[in-house]
Amino acid sequence: MGFHKRRISKEGIIRTYNDTGIEGIKRLFSADALIVEMGIDTDKIIDYLTENNEEGLLRIVLELGGEKEMDK
């Protein structure tokens, strides 16, 4: 059995959310270990994921510099 780690960046979160929404963010954060770029509030993201709070995740994406997509 392997050890799964993932590097999390602002751009990666924005791209993943825009491409696959909340389910993509869940997959992004489902590693054994996360190497997270400074300035990302992972506690808040985990809370929003646990609550299935897509509006909260969208706020995080916008705070990280993403743009609101009209079809979301």
PDB file with one MODEL, atoms N, CA, C and O in Angstrom:
MODEL        1
ATOM      1  N   MET A   1       0.848  -1.170   0.000  1.00  0.00           N
ATOM      2  CA  MET A   1       0.000   0.000   0.000  1.00  0.00           C
ATOM      3  C   MET A   1       0.897   1.238   0.000  1.00  0.00           C
ATOM      4  O   MET A   1       1.847   1.318   0.780  1.00  0.00           O
ATOM      5  N   GLY A   2       0.601   2.192  -0.864  1.00  0.00           N
ATOM      6  CA  GLY A   2       1.425   3.388  -0.996  1.00  0.00           C
ATOM      7  C   GLY A   2       0.919   4.541  -0.148  1.00  0.00           C
ATOM      8  O   GLY A   2      -0.197   4.532   0.372  1.00  0.00           O
ATOM      9  N   PHE A   3       1.779   5.523  -0.034  1.00  0.00           N
ATOM     10  CA  PHE A   3       1.474   6.744   0.696  1.00  0.00           C
ATOM     11  C   PHE A   3       1.163   7.810  -0.335  1.00  0.00           C
ATOM     12  O   PHE A   3       2.000   8.110  -1.187  1.00  0.00           O
ATOM     13  N   HIS A   4      -0.008   8.379  -0.273  1.00  0.00           N
ATOM     14  CA  HIS A   4      -0.469   9.327  -1.287  1.00  0.00           C
ATOM     15  C   HIS A   4      -0.385  10.755  -0.748  1.00  0.00           C
ATOM     16  O   HIS A   4      -1.065  11.105   0.217  1.00  0.00           O
ATOM     17  N   LYS A   5       0.459  11.577  -1.386  1.00  0.00           N
ATOM     18  CA  LYS A   5       0.555  12.986  -0.988  1.00  0.00           C
ATOM     19  C   LYS A   5       0.200  13.863  -2.182  1.00  0.00           C
ATOM     20  O   LYS A   5       0.339  13.459  -3.337  1.00  0.00           O
ATOM     21  N   ARG A   6      -0.259  15.063  -1.879  1.00  0.00           N
ATOM     22  CA  ARG A   6      -0.666  15.978  -2.937  1.00  0.00           C
ATOM     23  C   ARG A   6      -0.272  17.398  -2.568  1.00  0.00           C
ATOM     24  O   ARG A   6      -0.433  17.823  -1.424  1.00  0.00           O
ATOM     25  N   ARG A   7       0.251  18.131  -3.558  1.00  0.00           N
ATOM     26  CA  ARG A   7       0.591  19.536  -3.378  1.00  0.00           C
ATOM     27  C   ARG A   7      -0.630  20.364  -3.745  1.00  0.00           C
ATOM     28  O   ARG A   7      -1.203  20.194  -4.822  1.00  0.00           O
ATOM     29  N   ILE A   8      -1.031  21.269  -2.841  1.00  0.00           N
ATOM     30  CA  ILE A   8      -2.212  22.105  -3.036  1.00  0.00           C
ATOM     31  C   ILE A   8      -1.758  23.545  -3.246  1.00  0.00           C
ATOM     32  O   ILE A   8      -1.069  24.116  -2.401  1.00  0.00           O
ATOM     33  N   SER A   9      -2.144  24.122  -4.371  1.00  0.00           N
ATOM     34  CA  SER A   9      -1.819  25.525  -4.653  1.00  0.00           C
ATOM     35  C   SER A   9      -3.111  26.301  -4.892  1.00  0.00           C
ATOM     36  O   SER A   9      -4.170  25.717  -5.125  1.00  0.00           O
ATOM     37  N   LYS A  10      -3.004  27.619  -4.831  1.00  0.00           N
ATOM     38  CA  LYS A  10      -4.174  28.461  -5.104  1.00  0.00           C
ATOM     39  C   LYS A  10      -4.704  28.193  -6.505  1.00  0.00           C
ATOM     40  O   LYS A  10      -5.908  28.036  -6.705  1.00  0.00           O
ATOM     41  N   GLU A  11      -3.792  28.142  -7.473  1.00  0.00           N
ATOM     42  CA  GLU A  11      -4.195  27.922  -8.860  1.00  0.00           C
ATOM     43  C   GLU A  11      -4.852  26.560  -9.033  1.00  0.00           C
ATOM     44  O   GLU A  11      -5.813  26.422  -9.789  1.00  0.00           O
ATOM     45  N   GLY A  12      -4.334  25.553  -8.331  1.00  0.00           N
ATOM     46  CA  GLY A  12      -4.907  24.213  -8.411  1.00  0.00           C
ATOM     47  C   GLY A  12      -6.318  24.154  -7.863  1.00  0.00           C
ATOM     48  O   GLY A  12      -7.182  23.489  -8.433  1.00  0.00           O
ATOM     49  N   ILE A  13      -6.555  24.847  -6.760  1.00  0.00           N
ATOM     50  CA  ILE A  13      -7.896  24.888  -6.175  1.00  0.00           C
ATOM     51  C   ILE A  13      -8.861  25.581  -7.129  1.00  0.00           C
ATOM     52  O   ILE A  13      -9.965  25.090  -7.366  1.00  0.00           O
ATOM     53  N   ILE A  14      -8.450  26.710  -7.671  1.00  0.00           N
ATOM     54  CA  ILE A  14      -9.307  27.464  -8.598  1.00  0.00           C
ATOM     55  C   ILE A  14      -9.625  26.619  -9.831  1.00  0.00           C
ATOM     56  O   ILE A  14     -10.786  26.505 -10.222  1.00  0.00           O
ATOM     57  N   ARG A  15      -8.603  26.030 -10.442  1.00  0.00           N
ATOM     58  CA  ARG A  15      -8.797  25.220 -11.647  1.00  0.00           C
ATOM     59  C   ARG A  15      -9.706  24.016 -11.368  1.00  0.00           C
ATOM     60  O   ARG A  15     -10.615  23.720 -12.143  1.00  0.00           O
ATOM     61  N   THR A  16      -9.447  23.327 -10.249  1.00  0.00           N
ATOM     62  CA  THR A  16     -10.246  22.150  -9.908  1.00  0.00           C
ATOM     63  C   THR A  16     -11.697  22.523  -9.670  1.00  0.00           C
ATOM     64  O   THR A  16     -12.597  21.835 -10.152  1.00  0.00           O
ATOM     65  N   TYR A  17     -11.942  23.603  -8.934  1.00  0.00           N
ATOM     66  CA  TYR A  17     -13.318  24.030  -8.674  1.00  0.00           C
ATOM     67  C   TYR A  17     -14.026  24.401  -9.975  1.00  0.00           C
ATOM     68  O   TYR A  17     -15.179  24.024 -10.189  1.00  0.00           O
ATOM     69  N   ASN A  18     -13.335  25.140 -10.842  1.00  0.00           N
ATOM     70  CA  ASN A  18     -13.946  25.544 -12.112  1.00  0.00           C
ATOM     71  C   ASN A  18     -14.234  24.353 -13.012  1.00  0.00           C
ATOM     72  O   ASN A  18     -15.232  24.351 -13.734  1.00  0.00           O
ATOM     73  N   ASP A  19     -13.369  23.337 -12.978  1.00  0.00           N
ATOM     74  CA  ASP A  19     -13.539  22.170 -13.840  1.00  0.00           C
ATOM     75  C   ASP A  19     -14.572  21.177 -13.310  1.00  0.00           C
ATOM     76  O   ASP A  19     -15.390  20.668 -14.076  1.00  0.00           O
ATOM     77  N   THR A  20     -14.540  20.898 -11.997  1.00  0.00           N
ATOM     78  CA  THR A  20     -15.349  19.798 -11.469  1.00  0.00           C
ATOM     79  C   THR A  20     -16.125  20.134 -10.205  1.00  0.00           C
ATOM     80  O   THR A  20     -16.754  19.250  -9.623  1.00  0.00           O
ATOM     81  N   GLY A  21     -16.096  21.389  -9.766  1.00  0.00           N
ATOM     82  CA  GLY A  21     -16.902  21.822  -8.632  1.00  0.00           C
ATOM     83  C   GLY A  21     -16.494  21.188  -7.305  1.00  0.00           C
ATOM     84  O   GLY A  21     -15.331  20.842  -7.098  1.00  0.00           O
ATOM     85  N   ILE A  22     -17.465  21.043  -6.418  1.00  0.00           N
ATOM     86  CA  ILE A  22     -17.205  20.581  -5.061  1.00  0.00           C
ATOM     87  C   ILE A  22     -16.653  19.150  -5.048  1.00  0.00           C
ATOM     88  O   ILE A  22     -15.823  18.818  -4.202  1.00  0.00           O
ATOM     89  N   GLU A  23     -17.103  18.307  -5.971  1.00  0.00           N
ATOM     90  CA  GLU A  23     -16.606  16.923  -6.019  1.00  0.00           C
ATOM     91  C   GLU A  23     -15.120  16.891  -6.353  1.00  0.00           C
ATOM     92  O   GLU A  23     -14.380  16.064  -5.819  1.00  0.00           O
ATOM     93  N   GLY A  24     -14.684  17.779  -7.227  1.00  0.00           N
ATOM     94  CA  GLY A  24     -13.264  17.847  -7.561  1.00  0.00           C
ATOM     95  C   GLY A  24     -12.421  18.302  -6.377  1.00  0.00           C
ATOM     96  O   GLY A  24     -11.320  17.794  -6.164  1.00  0.00           O
ATOM     97  N   ILE A  25     -12.930  19.250  -5.616  1.00  0.00           N
ATOM     98  CA  ILE A  25     -12.210  19.723  -4.424  1.00  0.00           C
ATOM     99  C   ILE A  25     -12.129  18.596  -3.390  1.00  0.00           C
ATOM    100  O   ILE A  25     -11.107  18.436  -2.723  1.00  0.00           O
ATOM    101  N   LYS A  26     -13.203  17.822  -3.261  1.00  0.00           N
ATOM    102  CA  LYS A  26     -13.166  16.676  -2.341  1.00  0.00           C
ATOM    103  C   LYS A  26     -12.062  15.707  -2.742  1.00  0.00           C
ATOM    104  O   LYS A  26     -11.311  15.233  -1.889  1.00  0.00           O
ATOM    105  N   ARG A  27     -11.957  15.411  -4.036  1.00  0.00           N
ATOM    106  CA  ARG A  27     -10.901  14.507  -4.511  1.00  0.00           C
ATOM    107  C   ARG A  27      -9.524  15.118  -4.289  1.00  0.00           C
ATOM    108  O   ARG A  27      -8.583  14.420  -3.911  1.00  0.00           O
ATOM    109  N   LEU A  28      -9.406  16.425  -4.523  1.00  0.00           N
ATOM    110  CA  LEU A  28      -8.123  17.106  -4.344  1.00  0.00           C
ATOM    111  C   LEU A  28      -7.630  16.985  -2.905  1.00  0.00           C
ATOM    112  O   LEU A  28      -6.432  16.833  -2.666  1.00  0.00           O
ATOM    113  N   PHE A  29      -8.551  17.052  -1.949  1.00  0.00           N
ATOM    114  CA  PHE A  29      -8.188  17.014  -0.532  1.00  0.00           C
ATOM    115  C   PHE A  29      -8.250  15.602   0.063  1.00  0.00           C
ATOM    116  O   PHE A  29      -8.227  15.454   1.285  1.00  0.00           O
ATOM    117  N   SER A  30      -8.328  14.572  -0.768  1.00  0.00           N
ATOM    118  CA  SER A  30      -8.469  13.209  -0.248  1.00  0.00           C
ATOM    119  C   SER A  30      -7.168  12.414  -0.290  1.00  0.00           C
ATOM    120  O   SER A  30      -7.185  11.214  -0.567  1.00  0.00           O
ATOM    121  N   ALA A  31      -6.066  13.054  -0.025  1.00  0.00           N
ATOM    122  CA  ALA A  31      -4.774  12.373   0.013  1.00  0.00           C
ATOM    123  C   ALA A  31      -4.388  12.062   1.456  1.00  0.00           C
ATOM    124  O   ALA A  31      -4.990  12.586   2.394  1.00  0.00           O
ATOM    125  N   ASP A  32      -3.376  11.202   1.628  1.00  0.00           N
ATOM    126  CA  ASP A  32      -2.870  10.892   2.970  1.00  0.00           C
ATOM    127  C   ASP A  32      -2.166  12.091   3.591  1.00  0.00           C
ATOM    128  O   ASP A  32      -2.217  12.293   4.804  1.00  0.00           O
ATOM    129  N   ALA A  33      -1.510  12.884   2.749  1.00  0.00           N
ATOM    130  CA  ALA A  33      -0.793  14.070   3.230  1.00  0.00           C
ATOM    131  C   ALA A  33      -0.970  15.194   2.212  1.00  0.00           C
ATOM    132  O   ALA A  33      -0.954  14.962   1.003  1.00  0.00           O
ATOM    133  N   LEU A  34      -1.137  16.405   2.717  1.00  0.00           N
ATOM    134  CA  LEU A  34      -1.285  17.572   1.854  1.00  0.00           C
ATOM    135  C   LEU A  34      -0.119  18.516   2.091  1.00  0.00           C
ATOM    136  O   LEU A  34       0.224  18.825   3.232  1.00  0.00           O
ATOM    137  N   ILE A  35       0.482  18.967   1.009  1.00  0.00           N
ATOM    138  CA  ILE A  35       1.520  19.987   1.065  1.00  0.00           C
ATOM    139  C   ILE A  35       0.850  21.247   0.519  1.00  0.00           C
ATOM    140  O   ILE A  35       0.593  21.361  -0.680  1.00  0.00           O
ATOM    141  N   VAL A  36       0.573  22.188   1.421  1.00  0.00           N
ATOM    142  CA  VAL A  36      -0.293  23.314   1.079  1.00  0.00           C
ATOM    143  C   VAL A  36       0.510  24.612   0.983  1.00  0.00           C
ATOM    144  O   VAL A  36       1.319  24.932   1.854  1.00  0.00           O
ATOM    145  N   GLU A  37       0.262  25.340  -0.094  1.00  0.00           N
ATOM    146  CA  GLU A  37       0.860  26.656  -0.316  1.00  0.00           C
ATOM    147  C   GLU A  37       0.422  27.617   0.791  1.00  0.00           C
ATOM    148  O   GLU A  37      -0.712  27.548   1.267  1.00  0.00           O
ATOM    149  N   MET A  38       1.312  28.498   1.192  1.00  0.00           N
ATOM    150  CA  MET A  38       0.990  29.506   2.221  1.00  0.00           C
ATOM    151  C   MET A  38      -0.207  30.349   1.777  1.00  0.00           C
ATOM    152  O   MET A  38      -0.378  30.639   0.593  1.00  0.00           O
ATOM    153  N   GLY A  39      -1.026  30.732   2.751  1.00  0.00           N
ATOM    154  CA  GLY A  39      -2.137  31.629   2.483  1.00  0.00           C
ATOM    155  C   GLY A  39      -3.447  30.935   2.150  1.00  0.00           C
ATOM    156  O   GLY A  39      -4.428  31.599   1.817  1.00  0.00           O
ATOM    157  N   ILE A  40      -3.480  29.609   2.234  1.00  0.00           N
ATOM    158  CA  ILE A  40      -4.714  28.869   1.952  1.00  0.00           C
ATOM    159  C   ILE A  40      -5.287  28.387   3.281  1.00  0.00           C
ATOM    160  O   ILE A  40      -4.611  27.688   4.036  1.00  0.00           O
ATOM    161  N   ASP A  41      -6.532  28.762   3.565  1.00  0.00           N
ATOM    162  CA  ASP A  41      -7.184  28.390   4.818  1.00  0.00           C
ATOM    163  C   ASP A  41      -7.802  27.001   4.675  1.00  0.00           C
ATOM    164  O   ASP A  41      -8.986  26.867   4.366  1.00  0.00           O
ATOM    165  N   THR A  42      -6.990  25.972   4.904  1.00  0.00           N
ATOM    166  CA  THR A  42      -7.472  24.603   4.729  1.00  0.00           C
ATOM    167  C   THR A  42      -8.542  24.235   5.749  1.00  0.00           C
ATOM    168  O   THR A  42      -9.424  23.432   5.445  1.00  0.00           O
ATOM    169  N   ASP A  43      -8.488  24.799   6.945  1.00  0.00           N
ATOM    170  CA  ASP A  43      -9.526  24.516   7.944  1.00  0.00           C
ATOM    171  C   ASP A  43     -10.901  24.915   7.419  1.00  0.00           C
ATOM    172  O   ASP A  43     -11.870  24.168   7.553  1.00  0.00           O
ATOM    173  N   LYS A  44     -10.973  26.095   6.825  1.00  0.00           N
ATOM    174  CA  LYS A  44     -12.245  26.590   6.293  1.00  0.00           C
ATOM    175  C   LYS A  44     -12.700  25.714   5.113  1.00  0.00           C
ATOM    176  O   LYS A  44     -13.884  25.397   4.992  1.00  0.00           O
ATOM    177  N   ILE A  45     -11.765  25.331   4.258  1.00  0.00           N
ATOM    178  CA  ILE A  45     -12.114  24.495   3.112  1.00  0.00           C
ATOM    179  C   ILE A  45     -12.652  23.143   3.581  1.00  0.00           C
ATOM    180  O   ILE A  45     -13.662  22.663   3.066  1.00  0.00           O
ATOM    181  N   ILE A  46     -11.981  22.533   4.554  1.00  0.00           N
ATOM    182  CA  ILE A  46     -12.432  21.239   5.084  1.00  0.00           C
ATOM    183  C   ILE A  46     -13.823  21.372   5.710  1.00  0.00           C
ATOM    184  O   ILE A  46     -14.672  20.502   5.523  1.00  0.00           O
ATOM    185  N   ASP A  47     -14.056  22.457   6.452  1.00  0.00           N
ATOM    186  CA  ASP A  47     -15.390  22.689   7.031  1.00  0.00           C
ATOM    187  C   ASP A  47     -16.448  22.760   5.936  1.00  0.00           C
ATOM    188  O   ASP A  47     -17.499  22.129   6.046  1.00  0.00           O
ATOM    189  N   TYR A  48     -16.177  23.521   4.889  1.00  0.00           N
ATOM    190  CA  TYR A  48     -17.141  23.663   3.792  1.00  0.00           C
ATOM    191  C   TYR A  48     -17.366  22.328   3.083  1.00  0.00           C
ATOM    192  O   TYR A  48     -18.495  22.007   2.711  1.00  0.00           O
ATOM    193  N   LEU A  49     -16.299  21.550   2.895  1.00  0.00           N
ATOM    194  CA  LEU A  49     -16.443  20.235   2.264  1.00  0.00           C
ATOM    195  C   LEU A  49     -17.295  19.310   3.123  1.00  0.00           C
ATOM    196  O   LEU A  49     -18.158  18.597   2.611  1.00  0.00           O
ATOM    197  N   THR A  50     -17.052  19.325   4.428  1.00  0.00           N
ATOM    198  CA  THR A  50     -17.799  18.474   5.353  1.00  0.00           C
ATOM    199  C   THR A  50     -19.286  18.830   5.327  1.00  0.00           C
ATOM    200  O   THR A  50     -20.146  17.954   5.425  1.00  0.00           O
ATOM    201  N   GLU A  51     -19.574  20.115   5.195  1.00  0.00           N
ATOM    202  CA  GLU A  51     -20.964  20.596   5.190  1.00  0.00           C
ATOM    203  C   GLU A  51     -21.582  20.588   3.792  1.00  0.00           C
ATOM    204  O   GLU A  51     -22.750  20.946   3.639  1.00  0.00           O
ATOM    205  N   ASN A  52     -20.815  20.182   2.757  1.00  0.00           N
ATOM    206  CA  ASN A  52     -21.260  20.279   1.357  1.00  0.00           C
ATOM    207  C   ASN A  52     -21.724  21.688   1.023  1.00  0.00           C
ATOM    208  O   ASN A  52     -22.725  21.877   0.332  1.00  0.00           O
ATOM    209  N   ASN A  53     -20.989  22.670   1.519  1.00  0.00           N
ATOM    210  CA  ASN A  53     -21.325  24.079   1.360  1.00  0.00           C
ATOM    211  C   ASN A  53     -20.630  24.636   0.115  1.00  0.00           C
ATOM    212  O   ASN A  53     -19.519  25.159   0.194  1.00  0.00           O
ATOM    213  N   GLU A  54     -21.297  24.517  -1.028  1.00  0.00           N
ATOM    214  CA  GLU A  54     -20.704  24.973  -2.280  1.00  0.00           C
ATOM    215  C   GLU A  54     -20.571  26.498  -2.333  1.00  0.00           C
ATOM    216  O   GLU A  54     -19.630  27.011  -2.939  1.00  0.00           O
ATOM    217  N   GLU A  55     -21.490  27.222  -1.713  1.00  0.00           N
ATOM    218  CA  GLU A  55     -21.383  28.688  -1.677  1.00  0.00           C
ATOM    219  C   GLU A  55     -20.130  29.111  -0.914  1.00  0.00           C
ATOM    220  O   GLU A  55     -19.426  30.030  -1.334  1.00  0.00           O
ATOM    221  N   GLY A  56     -19.853  28.447   0.197  1.00  0.00           N
ATOM    222  CA  GLY A  56     -18.649  28.741   0.966  1.00  0.00           C
ATOM    223  C   GLY A  56     -17.393  28.458   0.163  1.00  0.00           C
ATOM    224  O   GLY A  56     -16.443  29.241   0.187  1.00  0.00           O
ATOM    225  N   LEU A  57     -17.388  27.329  -0.554  1.00  0.00           N
ATOM    226  CA  LEU A  57     -16.231  27.011  -1.396  1.00  0.00           C
ATOM    227  C   LEU A  57     -16.046  28.036  -2.500  1.00  0.00           C
ATOM    228  O   LEU A  57     -14.918  28.408  -2.823  1.00  0.00           O
ATOM    229  N   LEU A  58     -17.139  28.493  -3.076  1.00  0.00           N
ATOM    230  CA  LEU A  58     -17.042  29.522  -4.110  1.00  0.00           C
ATOM    231  C   LEU A  58     -16.432  30.797  -3.533  1.00  0.00           C
ATOM    232  O   LEU A  58     -15.615  31.442  -4.190  1.00  0.00           O
ATOM    233  N   ARG A  59     -16.822  31.169  -2.304  1.00  0.00           N
ATOM    234  CA  ARG A  59     -16.225  32.353  -1.661  1.00  0.00           C
ATOM    235  C   ARG A  59     -14.711  32.178  -1.500  1.00  0.00           C
ATOM    236  O   ARG A  59     -13.943  33.110  -1.737  1.00  0.00           O
ATOM    237  N   ILE A  60     -14.287  30.967  -1.094  1.00  0.00           N
ATOM    238  CA  ILE A  60     -12.847  30.692  -0.949  1.00  0.00           C
ATOM    239  C   ILE A  60     -12.150  30.851  -2.296  1.00  0.00           C
ATOM    240  O   ILE A  60     -11.101  31.489  -2.386  1.00  0.00           O
ATOM    241  N   VAL A  61     -12.735  30.271  -3.342  1.00  0.00           N
ATOM    242  CA  VAL A  61     -12.145  30.358  -4.682  1.00  0.00           C
ATOM    243  C   VAL A  61     -12.007  31.818  -5.099  1.00  0.00           C
ATOM    244  O   VAL A  61     -10.977  32.220  -5.640  1.00  0.00           O
ATOM    245  N   LEU A  62     -13.040  32.602  -4.848  1.00  0.00           N
ATOM    246  CA  LEU A  62     -12.987  34.027  -5.198  1.00  0.00           C
ATOM    247  C   LEU A  62     -11.925  34.758  -4.377  1.00  0.00           C
ATOM    248  O   LEU A  62     -11.220  35.619  -4.903  1.00  0.00           O
ATOM    249  N   GLU A  63     -11.806  34.421  -3.093  1.00  0.00           N
ATOM    250  CA  GLU A  63     -10.772  35.031  -2.245  1.00  0.00           C
ATOM    251  C   GLU A  63      -9.372  34.681  -2.731  1.00  0.00           C
ATOM    252  O   GLU A  63      -8.446  35.479  -2.586  1.00  0.00           O
ATOM    253  N   LEU A  64      -9.216  33.491  -3.307  1.00  0.00           N
ATOM    254  CA  LEU A  64      -7.911  33.050  -3.801  1.00  0.00           C
ATOM    255  C   LEU A  64      -7.570  33.680  -5.148  1.00  0.00           C
ATOM    256  O   LEU A  64      -6.455  33.523  -5.646  1.00  0.00           O
ATOM    257  N   GLY A  65      -8.519  34.386  -5.732  1.00  0.00           N
ATOM    258  CA  GLY A  65      -8.254  35.062  -6.999  1.00  0.00           C
ATOM    259  C   GLY A  65      -8.998  34.497  -8.181  1.00  0.00           C
ATOM    260  O   GLY A  65      -8.775  34.926  -9.313  1.00  0.00           O
ATOM    261  N   GLY A  66      -9.880  33.541  -7.946  1.00  0.00           N
ATOM    262  CA  GLY A  66     -10.673  32.965  -9.037  1.00  0.00           C
ATOM    263  C   GLY A  66     -11.770  33.929  -9.446  1.00  0.00           C
ATOM    264  O   GLY A  66     -12.024  34.938  -8.787  1.00  0.00           O
ATOM    265  N   GLU A  67     -12.409  33.589 -10.550  1.00  0.00           N
ATOM    266  CA  GLU A  67     -13.522  34.403 -11.058  1.00  0.00           C
ATOM    267  C   GLU A  67     -14.791  33.579 -11.016  1.00  0.00           C
ATOM    268  O   GLU A  67     -14.762  32.368 -11.231  1.00  0.00           O
ATOM    269  N   LYS A  68     -15.900  34.234 -10.740  1.00  0.00           N
ATOM    270  CA  LYS A  68     -17.195  33.556 -10.682  1.00  0.00           C
ATOM    271  C   LYS A  68     -17.613  33.187 -12.089  1.00  0.00           C
ATOM    272  O   LYS A  68     -17.644  34.033 -12.983  1.00  0.00           O
ATOM    273  N   GLU A  69     -17.938  31.905 -12.282  1.00  0.00           N
ATOM    274  CA  GLU A  69     -18.433  31.455 -13.573  1.00  0.00           C
ATOM    275  C   GLU A  69     -19.954  31.471 -13.559  1.00  0.00           C
ATOM    276  O   GLU A  69     -20.570  31.074 -12.570  1.00  0.00           O
ATOM    277  N   MET A  70     -20.548  31.917 -14.623  1.00  0.00           N
ATOM    278  CA  MET A  70     -21.993  32.095 -14.655  1.00  0.00           C
ATOM    279  C   MET A  70     -22.760  30.765 -14.613  1.00  0.00           C
ATOM    280  O   MET A  70     -23.893  30.741 -14.133  1.00  0.00           O
ATOM    281  N   ASP A  71     -22.177  29.655 -15.101  1.00  0.00           N
ATOM    282  CA  ASP A  71     -22.898  28.400 -15.129  1.00  0.00           C
ATOM    283  C   ASP A  71     -22.745  27.589 -13.855  1.00  0.00           C
ATOM    284  O   ASP A  71     -23.228  26.457 -13.814  1.00  0.00           O
ATOM    285  N   LYS A  72     -22.119  28.086 -12.839  1.00  0.00           N
ATOM    286  CA  LYS A  72     -21.941  27.374 -11.562  1.00  0.00           C
ATOM    287  C   LYS A  72     -23.104  27.671 -10.666  1.00  0.00           C
ATOM    288  O   LYS A  72     -23.159  27.176  -9.541  1.00  0.00           O
TER     289      LYS A  72
ENDMDL
END
